[in-house]
């Protein structure tokens, strides 16, 4: 029977959902208050809908319940007074952060299919993989943005979805954007809750812990947990397990799983970037000696 070797097991870094790093200049657009008091109305778009709800509450006394039927049928949120997102071109450090609760979740088990049980615990993600936001201005222009949902924050089970204002590509002569209507959709039919919406400034850079050096045997199941922080940004991971043939993307999960079939010395390379390409990617390596 093959042996099992677990490498660098630690608590999974949830930098994509926990707003780590230097975030400041918060401005709330919605904070769980009464929609009528806040000058917000909600309704349907296609066969989807948005309603005020008390089923899930992050702060205040309410949330906005969104029911979607895919990328083009969802919830509509109207602001009686347009909300200015930026006035002099978008700032690359400015983000619009949605805090969302998903009832429909699934467990991800990094060891699934290996036939072993070990100390890397499964983690939970929404079944919704991507949320689509459409921002409409008073003049009828609109911006459509898709963002991945990431993982649940272990502190409160909500998900933070950050939309960088740098993704608002305007006409050349335009310098500002005020949203009058917001449409919310998801990649699958689903119901979820928006607890708050706020603008933040995030100047933090991506940080990645070193992989380190290890000795393993051929046919061992090697697991490596990426430890990274990226402020409000949702991170993506690219693993290469043998740099001798060039750096290639061999796996993209946060927890890497690999089996070496030949002895020798190998350099593992992990590249961490943010999904929107705003922040500078960071790379780290580790040396693995594989014995017969």
Beta strands, then each sheet from edge to edge (+ up, - down):
strand 1: 4-6
strand 2: 23-30
strand 3: 40-45
strand 4: 49-53
strand 5: 63-69
strand 6: 74-86
strand 7: 94-102
strand 8: 105-108
strand 9: 123-126
strand 10: 130-137
strand 11: 142-148
strand 12: 159-164
strand 13: 177-186
strand 14: 189-202
strand 15: 207-208
strand 16: 214-217
strand 17: 221-225
strand 18: 228-229
strand 19: 235-240
strand 20: 255-258
strand 21: 264-274
strand 22: 282-291
sheet 1: 1+ 17+ 20-
sheet 2: 2+ 14- 5+ 4-
sheet 3: 2+ 14- 7+ 12-
sheet 4: 3+ 6- 13+ 10- 11+
sheet 5: 8+ 9-
sheet 6: 15+ 18-
sheet 7: 16+ 22+ 21- 19+
end
